[in-house]
Each structure stands twice: as C-alpha cells, then as structure tokens.
Amino acid sequence: MDINLDCIRCVLKYCVDNIDYEEFGNDWQTKSVNLVMMYASSDLSSFSKKEIMRSVLKLDECGFLAGKDLHKVSRKCSIFNTLYY
C-alpha cells in the first residue's frame, strides 16, 4: 500500500482546520469531520478517495486522529479529535 505523504499532511491540516467545539448548555459538543466531507473538500481535491481514506487510516494507526468507526473505513466514520498541534 503506497502512502502519499502530501495527502497525509493535507488530511491532518484539514482536520485541524475543521474540527471545532461549541458550547451546548453547560457542556461542549464536538463538530467532527468525516470522509464524505473530506472527499468533497476543495482542499483535498487533488487526491483520490483512496488516498484520503488511506491517509485517515494511517493517521489513526499512528495515534494522530481519534474518531468513531475509523477502523471500518465507512463513509460514516467521524473524526472528532486530532493530536496535531
């Protein structure tokens, strides 16, 4: 499996730029991102869906992303945190 390092950088930057938190009553809610959003993003338009998906999986494997159902590689997976600073 080939890994596109440019795509990994862009996916990570996309997550940092688009994951946000908003106050909801006395709690905080996470505004997550998912693969569908990434596929449609102009920031990632130069990469194939497969490159984006592989980048998300690699970043999850390395602990740079936290999410729900990332291991299932479904369009419904949600990325709700990134450890990139």
N, CA, C and O atoms as CSV, one atom per row, in Angstrom:
chain,resi,resn,atom,element,x,y,z
A,1,MET,N,N,0.856,-1.170,0.000
A,1,MET,CA,C,0.000,0.000,0.000
A,1,MET,C,C,0.900,1.230,0.000
A,1,MET,O,O,1.700,1.418,0.916
A,2,ASP,N,N,0.771,2.052,-1.011
A,2,ASP,CA,C,1.537,3.286,-1.086
A,2,ASP,C,C,0.884,4.363,-0.238
A,2,ASP,O,O,-0.337,4.518,-0.227
A,3,ILE,N,N,1.721,5.099,0.469
A,3,ILE,CA,C,1.244,6.196,1.298
A,3,ILE,C,C,1.703,7.510,0.658
A,3,ILE,O,O,2.887,7.693,0.374
A,4,ASN,N,N,0.774,8.398,0.443
A,4,ASN,CA,C,1.077,9.709,-0.127
A,4,ASN,C,C,1.276,10.690,1.028
A,4,ASN,O,O,0.312,11.094,1.678
A,5,LEU,N,N,2.523,11.066,1.280
A,5,LEU,CA,C,2.831,11.943,2.405
A,5,LEU,C,C,2.205,13.332,2.257
A,5,LEU,O,O,1.832,13.950,3.254
A,6,ASP,N,N,2.089,13.821,1.035
A,6,ASP,CA,C,1.415,15.110,0.821
A,6,ASP,C,C,-0.051,15.022,1.226
A,6,ASP,O,O,-0.598,15.951,1.821
A,7,CYS,N,N,-0.675,13.906,0.900
A,7,CYS,CA,C,-2.080,13.711,1.266
A,7,CYS,C,C,-2.232,13.618,2.784
A,7,CYS,O,O,-3.165,14.187,3.350
A,8,ILE,N,N,-1.328,12.911,3.437
A,8,ILE,CA,C,-1.376,12.801,4.895
A,8,ILE,C,C,-1.299,14.192,5.528
A,8,ILE,O,O,-2.067,14.512,6.435
A,9,ARG,N,N,-0.383,14.999,5.051
A,9,ARG,CA,C,-0.252,16.362,5.583
A,9,ARG,C,C,-1.537,17.168,5.361
A,9,ARG,O,O,-1.999,17.868,6.262
A,10,CYS,N,N,-2.100,17.068,4.175
A,10,CYS,CA,C,-3.321,17.828,3.860
A,10,CYS,C,C,-4.519,17.332,4.656
A,10,CYS,O,O,-5.337,18.138,5.099
A,11,VAL,N,N,-4.639,16.022,4.847
A,11,VAL,CA,C,-5.736,15.465,5.650
A,11,VAL,C,C,-5.609,15.944,7.092
A,11,VAL,O,O,-6.601,16.346,7.701
A,12,LEU,N,N,-4.415,15.906,7.635
A,12,LEU,CA,C,-4.206,16.353,9.006
A,12,LEU,C,C,-4.517,17.845,9.144
A,12,LEU,O,O,-5.165,18.260,10.105
A,13,LYS,N,N,-4.060,18.637,8.196
A,13,LYS,CA,C,-4.358,20.074,8.224
A,13,LYS,C,C,-5.859,20.321,8.099
A,13,LYS,O,O,-6.410,21.185,8.782
A,14,TYR,N,N,-6.522,19.558,7.221
A,14,TYR,CA,C,-7.971,19.688,7.071
A,14,TYR,C,C,-8.668,19.416,8.409
A,14,TYR,O,O,-9.578,20.146,8.802
A,15,CYS,N,N,-8.238,18.376,9.093
A,15,CYS,CA,C,-8.847,18.039,10.383
A,15,CYS,C,C,-8.618,19.147,11.410
A,15,CYS,O,O,-9.542,19.541,12.121
A,16,VAL,N,N,-7.406,19.637,11.484
A,16,VAL,CA,C,-7.088,20.719,12.427
A,16,VAL,C,C,-7.932,21.956,12.127
A,16,VAL,O,O,-8.421,22.614,13.045
A,17,ASP,N,N,-8.100,22.267,10.855
A,17,ASP,CA,C,-8.845,23.466,10.459
A,17,ASP,C,C,-10.354,23.320,10.608
A,17,ASP,O,O,-11.055,24.320,10.766
A,18,ASN,N,N,-10.864,22.095,10.560
A,18,ASN,CA,C,-12.321,21.908,10.500
A,18,ASN,C,C,-12.955,21.263,11.720
A,18,ASN,O,O,-14.172,21.348,11.886
A,19,ILE,N,N,-12.182,20.626,12.571
A,19,ILE,CA,C,-12.745,20.093,13.809
A,19,ILE,C,C,-12.840,21.249,14.789
A,19,ILE,O,O,-11.879,21.992,14.983
A,20,ASP,N,N,-13.991,21.391,15.396
A,20,ASP,CA,C,-14.201,22.522,16.294
A,20,ASP,C,C,-15.065,22.078,17.458
A,20,ASP,O,O,-15.590,20.965,17.467
A,21,TYR,N,N,-15.207,22.937,18.419
A,21,TYR,CA,C,-16.012,22.671,19.603
A,21,TYR,C,C,-16.935,23.860,19.809
A,21,TYR,O,O,-16.562,25.008,19.572
A,22,GLU,N,N,-18.158,23.556,20.261
A,22,GLU,CA,C,-19.088,24.631,20.546
A,22,GLU,C,C,-19.798,24.347,21.852
A,22,GLU,O,O,-20.069,23.198,22.202
A,23,GLU,N,N,-20.091,25.416,22.556
A,23,GLU,CA,C,-20.746,25.285,23.845
A,23,GLU,C,C,-22.209,24.923,23.626
A,23,GLU,O,O,-22.903,25.527,22.809
A,24,PHE,N,N,-22.653,23.932,24.370
A,24,PHE,CA,C,-24.027,23.458,24.273
A,24,PHE,C,C,-24.564,23.352,25.695
A,24,PHE,O,O,-24.358,22.346,26.374
A,25,GLY,N,N,-25.249,24.393,26.132
A,25,GLY,CA,C,-25.700,24.441,27.523
A,25,GLY,C,C,-24.500,24.545,28.444
A,25,GLY,O,O,-23.690,25.464,28.325
A,26,ASN,N,N,-24.392,23.595,29.365
A,26,ASN,CA,C,-23.259,23.564,30.286
A,26,ASN,C,C,-22.144,22.655,29.793
A,26,ASN,O,O,-21.140,22.486,30.486
A,27,ASP,N,N,-22.294,22.077,28.634
A,27,ASP,CA,C,-21.315,21.140,28.087
A,27,ASP,C,C,-20.747,21.660,26.777
A,27,ASP,O,O,-21.155,22.705,26.270
A,28,TRP,N,N,-19.810,20.917,26.251
A,28,TRP,CA,C,-19.223,21.219,24.954
A,28,TRP,C,C,-19.540,20.091,23.996
A,28,TRP,O,O,-19.514,18.918,24.368
A,29,GLN,N,N,-19.837,20.452,22.769
A,29,GLN,CA,C,-20.085,19.485,21.708
A,29,GLN,C,C,-18.984,19.592,20.679
A,29,GLN,O,O,-18.481,20.677,20.389
A,30,THR,N,N,-18.617,18.446,20.130
A,30,THR,CA,C,-17.587,18.421,19.098
A,30,THR,C,C,-18.235,18.499,17.733
A,30,THR,O,O,-19.207,17.797,17.454
A,31,LYS,N,N,-17.691,19.356,16.884
A,31,LYS,CA,C,-18.101,19.399,15.481
A,31,LYS,C,C,-17.059,18.579,14.726
A,31,LYS,O,O,-15.955,19.052,14.455
A,32,SER,N,N,-17.423,17.355,14.395
A,32,SER,CA,C,-16.469,16.428,13.786
A,32,SER,C,C,-16.470,16.546,12.264
A,32,SER,O,O,-17.282,17.265,11.680
A,33,VAL,N,N,-15.549,15.828,11.640
A,33,VAL,CA,C,-15.491,15.721,10.187
A,33,VAL,C,C,-15.579,14.247,9.832
A,33,VAL,O,O,-15.394,13.385,10.691
A,34,ASN,N,N,-15.863,13.953,8.559
A,34,ASN,CA,C,-15.932,12.567,8.113
A,34,ASN,C,C,-15.382,12.456,6.694
A,34,ASN,O,O,-15.025,13.458,6.074
A,35,LEU,N,N,-15.321,11.248,6.200
A,35,LEU,CA,C,-14.755,11.021,4.871
A,35,LEU,C,C,-15.534,11.721,3.776
A,35,LEU,O,O,-14.934,12.240,2.835
A,36,VAL,N,N,-16.840,11.750,3.873
A,36,VAL,CA,C,-17.658,12.405,2.846
A,36,VAL,C,C,-17.291,13.883,2.746
A,36,VAL,O,O,-17.186,14.435,1.651
A,37,MET,N,N,-17.098,14.510,3.897
A,37,MET,CA,C,-16.715,15.922,3.909
A,37,MET,C,C,-15.339,16.108,3.278
A,37,MET,O,O,-15.107,17.065,2.540
A,38,MET,N,N,-14.440,15.190,3.574
A,38,MET,CA,C,-13.088,15.280,3.013
A,38,MET,C,C,-13.103,15.071,1.504
A,38,MET,O,O,-12.421,15.788,0.772
A,39,TYR,N,N,-13.870,14.100,1.036
A,39,TYR,CA,C,-13.949,13.830,-0.406
A,39,TYR,C,C,-14.463,15.058,-1.164
A,39,TYR,O,O,-14.051,15.311,-2.296
A,40,ALA,N,N,-15.356,15.813,-0.538
A,40,ALA,CA,C,-15.968,16.971,-1.197
A,40,ALA,C,C,-15.152,18.253,-1.027
A,40,ALA,O,O,-15.454,19.267,-1.656
A,41,SER,N,N,-14.141,18.214,-0.198
A,41,SER,CA,C,-13.373,19.418,0.107
A,41,SER,C,C,-12.480,19.839,-1.052
A,41,SER,O,O,-11.810,19.013,-1.672
A,42,SER,N,N,-12.481,21.127,-1.330
A,42,SER,CA,C,-11.582,21.652,-2.362
A,42,SER,C,C,-10.126,21.569,-1.905
A,42,SER,O,O,-9.220,21.510,-2.736
A,43,ASP,N,N,-9.894,21.565,-0.584
A,43,ASP,CA,C,-8.537,21.448,-0.051
A,43,ASP,C,C,-7.901,20.092,-0.374
A,43,ASP,O,O,-6.677,19.971,-0.431
A,44,LEU,N,N,-8.731,19.087,-0.581
A,44,LEU,CA,C,-8.238,17.729,-0.830
A,44,LEU,C,C,-8.569,17.234,-2.235
A,44,LEU,O,O,-8.423,16.047,-2.528
A,45,SER,N,N,-9.008,18.134,-3.095
A,45,SER,CA,C,-9.484,17.732,-4.423
A,45,SER,C,C,-8.396,17.143,-5.320
A,45,SER,O,O,-8.705,16.474,-6.306
A,46,SER,N,N,-7.149,17.379,-4.995
A,46,SER,CA,C,-6.066,16.837,-5.837
A,46,SER,C,C,-5.724,15.389,-5.483
A,46,SER,O,O,-4.853,14.786,-6.111
A,47,PHE,N,N,-6.406,14.831,-4.481
A,47,PHE,CA,C,-6.155,13.455,-4.055
A,47,PHE,C,C,-7.362,12.570,-4.342
A,47,PHE,O,O,-8.502,13.035,-4.331
A,48,SER,N,N,-7.106,11.307,-4.597
A,48,SER,CA,C,-8.198,10.355,-4.827
A,48,SER,C,C,-8.849,9.978,-3.498
A,48,SER,O,O,-8.269,10.184,-2.432
A,49,LYS,N,N,-10.045,9.429,-3.572
A,49,LYS,CA,C,-10.736,8.978,-2.366
A,49,LYS,C,C,-9.909,7.920,-1.644
A,49,LYS,O,O,-9.860,7.893,-0.415
A,50,LYS,N,N,-9.271,7.062,-2.403
A,50,LYS,CA,C,-8.453,6.006,-1.808
A,50,LYS,C,C,-7.256,6.601,-1.055
A,50,LYS,O,O,-6.908,6.125,0.026
A,51,GLU,N,N,-6.636,7.623,-1.612
A,51,GLU,CA,C,-5.505,8.267,-0.936
A,51,GLU,C,C,-5.960,8.926,0.369
A,51,GLU,O,O,-5.264,8.851,1.382
A,52,ILE,N,N,-7.113,9.561,0.341
A,52,ILE,CA,C,-7.654,10.205,1.539
A,52,ILE,C,C,-7.967,9.159,2.594
A,52,ILE,O,O,-7.597,9.319,3.757
A,53,MET,N,N,-8.647,8.083,2.197
A,53,MET,CA,C,-9.011,7.023,3.120
A,53,MET,C,C,-7.762,6.397,3.739
A,53,MET,O,O,-7.708,6.193,4.952
A,54,ARG,N,N,-6.765,6.094,2.921
A,54,ARG,CA,C,-5.528,5.501,3.436
A,54,ARG,C,C,-4.818,6.440,4.404
A,54,ARG,O,O,-4.252,5.999,5.404
A,55,SER,N,N,-4.853,7.720,4.105
A,55,SER,CA,C,-4.226,8.702,4.987
A,55,SER,C,C,-4.929,8.741,6.340
A,55,SER,O,O,-4.272,8.794,7.380
A,56,VAL,N,N,-6.261,8.714,6.334
A,56,VAL,CA,C,-7.026,8.698,7.582
A,56,VAL,C,C,-6.685,7.450,8.390
A,56,VAL,O,O,-6.478,7.529,9.601
A,57,LEU,N,N,-6.626,6.306,7.727
A,57,LEU,CA,C,-6.307,5.062,8.430
A,57,LEU,C,C,-4.900,5.102,9.026
A,57,LEU,O,O,-4.695,4.667,10.159
A,58,LYS,N,N,-3.938,5.617,8.274
A,58,LYS,CA,C,-2.558,5.695,8.759
A,58,LYS,C,C,-2.449,6.672,9.928
A,58,LYS,O,O,-1.763,6.387,10.910
A,59,LEU,N,N,-3.118,7.818,9.832
A,59,LEU,CA,C,-3.094,8.786,10.929
A,59,LEU,C,C,-3.764,8.224,12.182
A,59,LEU,O,O,-3.327,8.505,13.298
A,60,ASP,N,N,-4.817,7.434,12.003
A,60,ASP,CA,C,-5.469,6.770,13.128
A,60,ASP,C,C,-4.526,5.734,13.735
A,60,ASP,O,O,-4.380,5.658,14.955
A,61,GLU,N,N,-3.898,4.951,12.890
A,61,GLU,CA,C,-2.978,3.906,13.341
A,61,GLU,C,C,-1.827,4.502,14.158
A,61,GLU,O,O,-1.387,3.903,15.139
A,62,CYS,N,N,-1.347,5.663,13.759
A,62,CYS,CA,C,-0.228,6.318,14.438
A,62,CYS,C,C,-0.666,7.144,15.643
A,62,CYS,O,O,0.173,7.680,16.367
A,63,GLY,N,N,-1.978,7.248,15.860
A,63,GLY,CA,C,-2.483,7.978,17.015
A,63,GLY,C,C,-2.623,9.476,16.819
A,63,GLY,O,O,-2.758,10.215,17.795
A,64,PHE,N,N,-2.594,9.939,15.577
A,64,PHE,CA,C,-2.738,11.370,15.316
A,64,PHE,C,C,-4.196,11.796,15.216
A,64,PHE,O,O,-4.497,12.984,15.342
A,65,LEU,N,N,-5.105,10.856,14.993
A,65,LEU,CA,C,-6.535,11.148,14.915
A,65,LEU,C,C,-7.282,10.263,15.901
A,65,LEU,O,O,-6.864,9.140,16.180
A,66,ALA,N,N,-8.364,10.764,16.415
A,66,ALA,CA,C,-9.264,9.977,17.239
A,66,ALA,C,C,-10.642,10.101,16.626
A,66,ALA,O,O,-11.049,11.184,16.205
A,67,GLY,N,N,-11.352,9.004,16.578
A,67,GLY,CA,C,-12.665,9.063,15.962
A,67,GLY,C,C,-13.512,7.857,16.271
A,67,GLY,O,O,-13.162,7.016,17.100
A,68,LYS,N,N,-14.615,7.793,15.599
A,68,LYS,CA,C,-15.570,6.703,15.766
A,68,LYS,C,C,-15.659,5.933,14.460
A,68,LYS,O,O,-15.844,6.526,13.397
A,69,ASP,N,N,-15.528,4.628,14.536
A,69,ASP,CA,C,-15.664,3.722,13.390
A,69,ASP,C,C,-14.610,3.944,12.311
A,69,ASP,O,O,-14.857,3.634,11.145
A,70,LEU,N,N,-13.443,4.473,12.670
A,70,LEU,CA,C,-12.395,4.679,11.677
A,70,LEU,C,C,-11.898,3.355,11.118
A,70,LEU,O,O,-11.564,3.264,9.936
A,71,HIS,N,N,-11.849,2.330,11.961
A,71,HIS,CA,C,-11.353,1.030,11.528
A,71,HIS,C,C,-12.281,0.351,10.517
A,71,HIS,O,O,-11.864,-0.566,9.810
A,72,LYS,N,N,-13.525,0.796,10.449
A,72,LYS,CA,C,-14.488,0.206,9.498
A,72,LYS,C,C,-14.378,0.820,8.105
A,72,LYS,O,O,-14.970,0.303,7.157
A,73,VAL,N,N,-13.640,1.899,7.968
A,73,VAL,CA,C,-13.455,2.602,6.699
A,73,VAL,C,C,-14.796,2.849,6.019
A,73,VAL,O,O,-14.955,2.604,4.823
A,74,SER,N,N,-15.736,3.327,6.782
A,74,SER,CA,C,-17.033,3.639,6.183
A,74,SER,C,C,-17.139,5.135,5.972
A,74,SER,O,O,-16.420,5.913,6.599
A,75,ARG,N,N,-18.017,5.523,5.106
A,75,ARG,CA,C,-18.232,6.949,4.863
A,75,ARG,C,C,-18.797,7.633,6.097
A,75,ARG,O,O,-18.752,8.858,6.210
A,76,LYS,N,N,-19.329,6.839,7.021
A,76,LYS,CA,C,-19.950,7.406,8.212
A,76,LYS,C,C,-18.958,7.595,9.358
A,76,LYS,O,O,-19.335,8.103,10.413
A,77,CYS,N,N,-17.712,7.200,9.175
A,77,CYS,CA,C,-16.752,7.360,10.261
A,77,CYS,C,C,-16.609,8.840,10.584
A,77,CYS,O,O,-16.676,9.692,9.698
A,78,SER,N,N,-16.414,9.129,11.846
A,78,SER,CA,C,-16.279,10.516,12.299
A,78,SER,C,C,-14.930,10.709,12.948
A,78,SER,O,O,-14.474,9.870,13.724
A,79,ILE,N,N,-14.299,11.815,12.628
A,79,ILE,CA,C,-13.042,12.180,13.259
A,79,ILE,C,C,-13.356,13.356,14.155
A,79,ILE,O,O,-13.785,14.410,13.684
A,80,PHE,N,N,-13.144,13.178,15.449
A,80,PHE,CA,C,-13.538,14.230,16.360
A,80,PHE,C,C,-12.379,14.838,17.140
A,80,PHE,O,O,-12.591,15.739,17.951
A,81,ASN,N,N,-11.191,14.376,16.917
A,81,ASN,CA,C,-10.058,14.971,17.606
A,81,ASN,C,C,-8.786,14.704,16.834
A,81,ASN,O,O,-8.655,13.682,16.161
A,82,THR,N,N,-7.870,15.611,16.934
A,82,THR,CA,C,-6.570,15.432,16.328
A,82,THR,C,C,-5.507,15.818,17.348
A,82,THR,O,O,-5.693,16.763,18.115
A,83,LEU,N,N,-4.429,15.111,17.358
A,83,LEU,CA,C,-3.356,15.356,18.309
A,83,LEU,C,C,-2.273,16.225,17.709
A,83,LEU,O,O,-1.192,16.348,18.284
A,84,TYR,N,N,-2.536,16.822,16.583
A,84,TYR,CA,C,-1.579,17.679,15.903
A,84,TYR,C,C,-1.661,19.085,16.503
A,84,TYR,O,O,-2.750,19.642,16.633
A,85,TYR,N,N,-0.550,19.637,16.854
A,85,TYR,CA,C,-0.529,20.988,17.434
A,85,TYR,C,C,0.284,21.914,16.589
A,85,TYR,O,O,0.417,23.093,16.918
